[in-house]
Amino acid sequence: MGELVDEELVRRVQGGEKKAFDLLVLKYQNRIIQLINRYIRDPHEAQDIAQETFIKAYRALPSFRGDSAFYTWIYRIAINTAKNYLAARSRRPSDDEIELEVAEQFEGESGLKDHETPEGVLMSEELAYVIQLALDELPAELRTAITLREMDGLSYDEIAEVMECPVGTVRSRIFRAREAIDKKIRSLTLG
């Protein structure tokens, strides 16, 4: 149903109704900012890149044919805009910034759920650090695939559209990313 609403809004924007685009921005701005935050850790820069994403999307909307869902299309624009920003600045996210949210995504496999004790808290912070380190060390295409799957909840088909590659490639990238992260976690829990 959401896709049908998006299609109608896109048609209205393409017909010259600018307010329809405002509705698309309102609907997706938080998800786009969260996505960009995975690449750019400065919230102000992330906001700027989100704004740039929507400007690019607005300019490109007349040529949007609806081959993919609108949100898949705009996710692709957001990722490319963030990557271009990082390339222009020759920056990578810093390794020492811990995202506990990342740890929560992978906790089910680690068995480290005891947050009540100081040791449990320390362990979960250490786990978050190790996971973030593992993510930062992954090649960009693996990091993007696992992030879209685990943090944004996209299906394999949606990730294939966003990353413009076959579903089999997405499965392989996610498998390899999980393998690398699991290896890091095992070195923490066994080490």
Rosetta blueprint (number, residue, H / E / L):
1 M L
2 G H
3 E H
4 L H
5 V H
6 D H
7 E H
8 E H
9 L H
10 V H
11 R H
12 R H
13 V H
14 Q H
15 G L
16 G L
17 E L
18 K H
19 K H
20 A H
21 F H
22 D H
23 L H
24 L H
25 V H
26 L H
27 K H
28 Y H
29 Q H
30 N H
31 R H
32 I H
33 I H
34 Q H
35 L H
36 I H
37 N H
38 R L
39 Y L
40 I L
41 R L
42 D L
43 P H
44 H H
45 E H
46 A H
47 Q H
48 D H
49 I H
50 A H
51 Q H
52 E H
53 T H
54 F H
55 I H
56 K H
57 A H
58 Y H
59 R H
60 A H
61 L H
62 P H
63 S H
64 F L
65 R L
66 G L
67 D L
68 S L
69 A L
70 F H
71 Y H
72 T H
73 W H
74 I H
75 Y H
76 R H
77 I H
78 A H
79 I H
80 N H
81 T H
82 A H
83 K H
84 N H
85 Y H
86 L H
87 A H
88 A H
89 R H
90 S L
91 R L
92 R L
93 P L
94 S L
95 D L
96 D L
97 E L
98 I L
99 E L
100 L H
101 E H
102 V H
103 A H
104 E H
105 Q H
106 F H
107 E H
108 G H
109 E H
110 S H
111 G L
112 L L
113 K L
114 D L
115 H L
116 E L
117 T L
118 P H
119 E H
120 G H
121 V H
122 L H
123 M H
124 S H
125 E H
126 E H
127 L H
128 A H
129 Y H
130 V H
131 I H
132 Q H
133 L H
134 A H
135 L H
136 D H
137 E H
138 L L
139 P L
140 A H
141 E H
142 L H
143 R H
144 T H
145 A H
146 I H
147 T H
148 L H
149 R H
150 E H
151 M L
152 D L
153 G L
154 L L
155 S L
156 Y H
157 D H
158 E H
159 I H
160 A H
161 E H
162 V H
163 M H
164 E L
165 C L
166 P L
167 V H
168 G H
169 T H
170 V H
171 R H
172 S H
173 R H
174 I H
175 F H
176 R H
177 A H
178 R H
179 E H
180 A H
181 I H
182 D H
183 K H
184 K H
185 I H
186 R H
187 S H
188 L H
189 T H
190 L H
191 G L
